Amino acid sequence: MINPTQWATIHGLVDWLDGENGRSPHEVSMRLLKLVEESGEVAQSYIGMTGQNPRKGVTHTRQDVADELCDLMISAAVALVSIADTNAKETLNAKLAKVAARAEAVAR
């Protein structure tokens, strides 16, 4: 999952955003809306990779899609830290364990 170095980087990004914009309810809302923006960029790059827009053709690569997915993951981690603060790691680990247990139960 997210290793300690990555968590430190994410917390550094949150500290930078907090320093620039604060962490008001409005600012946290903007961090959540960033997820919608990044999701749209994932979709746009996938559509471009598959050439689904005949006017544009193939405009993106698998790497472009992967990069956009990373942007989405980073934005989600920043939003999670902004909401859960010091419990972000524990929150993610607990949720991941629940999802894994559900998947394991279905696989049986």
C-alpha positions as CSV (number, residue, x, y, z in Angstrom):
1,M,0.0,0.0,0.0
2,I,1.3,3.5,0.8
3,N,4.8,3.2,2.4
4,P,6.1,5.5,5.1
5,T,8.1,7.6,2.6
6,Q,5.0,8.1,0.5
7,W,2.9,9.0,3.5
8,A,5.6,11.6,4.4
9,T,5.4,13.0,0.9
10,I,1.6,13.1,1.1
11,H,1.7,14.9,4.5
12,G,4.2,17.3,3.0
13,L,1.7,18.1,0.2
14,V,-1.1,18.6,2.7
15,D,1.2,20.9,4.8
16,W,2.0,22.9,1.6
17,L,-1.7,23.2,0.7
18,D,-2.6,24.2,4.2
19,G,0.1,26.8,4.2
20,E,-1.1,28.2,0.9
21,N,-4.8,27.9,1.3
22,G,-5.6,26.9,4.9
23,R,-7.8,24.0,5.8
24,S,-11.2,25.6,6.0
25,P,-14.3,23.6,5.1
26,H,-14.3,25.3,1.7
27,E,-10.6,24.3,1.1
28,V,-11.4,20.7,2.1
29,S,-14.3,20.8,-0.3
30,M,-12.0,21.9,-3.1
31,R,-9.7,18.9,-2.3
32,L,-12.6,16.6,-2.6
33,L,-13.7,18.2,-5.9
34,K,-10.1,17.7,-7.2
35,L,-11.0,14.0,-7.2
36,V,-13.8,14.6,-9.6
37,E,-11.5,16.6,-11.9
38,E,-8.8,13.9,-11.8
39,S,-11.4,11.2,-12.4
40,G,-12.5,13.1,-15.5
41,E,-8.8,13.2,-16.7
42,V,-8.6,9.4,-16.2
43,A,-11.7,9.0,-18.4
44,Q,-10.4,11.5,-21.0
45,S,-7.1,9.7,-21.3
46,Y,-8.7,6.3,-21.5
47,I,-11.1,7.5,-24.3
48,G,-8.0,9.0,-26.0
49,M,-6.1,5.7,-25.6
50,T,-9.0,3.7,-27.2
51,G,-9.6,6.2,-30.0
52,Q,-13.3,6.4,-29.1
53,N,-13.6,9.9,-30.4
54,P,-13.5,9.5,-34.2
55,R,-12.7,13.2,-34.7
56,K,-9.6,12.9,-32.6
57,G,-8.5,9.3,-33.0
58,V,-5.9,7.8,-30.6
59,T,-4.5,10.6,-28.5
60,H,-3.2,8.9,-25.4
61,T,-1.2,5.9,-24.3
62,R,-1.5,3.3,-21.5
63,Q,1.2,5.3,-19.7
64,D,-1.0,8.4,-19.9
65,V,-3.9,6.6,-18.3
66,A,-1.5,5.2,-15.6
67,D,-0.2,8.7,-14.9
68,E,-3.7,10.0,-14.6
69,L,-4.6,7.2,-12.2
70,C,-1.6,8.1,-10.1
71,D,-2.8,11.7,-10.0
72,L,-6.2,10.5,-8.8
73,M,-4.6,8.3,-6.1
74,I,-2.4,11.2,-4.9
75,S,-5.4,13.5,-4.8
76,A,-7.4,10.9,-2.9
77,A,-4.6,10.5,-0.4
78,V,-4.3,14.3,0.1
79,A,-8.1,14.5,0.6
80,L,-8.0,11.6,3.0
81,V,-5.2,13.2,5.1
82,S,-7.2,16.5,5.0
83,I,-10.3,14.7,6.4
84,A,-8.8,12.0,8.6
85,D,-5.7,14.0,9.6
86,T,-3.5,11.8,11.8
87,N,-5.7,8.7,11.4
88,A,-5.4,8.6,7.5
89,K,-3.1,5.6,7.5
90,E,-5.2,3.7,10.0
91,T,-8.4,4.6,8.1
92,L,-7.0,3.4,4.8
93,N,-5.7,0.1,6.4
94,A,-9.0,-0.6,8.1
95,K,-11.0,0.0,4.9
96,L,-8.6,-2.1,2.8
97,A,-8.9,-5.0,5.3
98,K,-12.7,-4.8,5.1
99,V,-12.7,-4.8,1.3
100,A,-10.2,-7.7,1.3
101,A,-12.3,-9.7,3.7
102,R,-15.4,-9.1,1.5
103,A,-13.6,-10.2,-1.6
104,E,-12.2,-13.3,0.2
105,A,-15.7,-14.3,1.4
106,V,-17.1,-14.0,-2.1
107,A,-14.2,-16.0,-3.6
108,R,-15.0,-19.0,-1.3
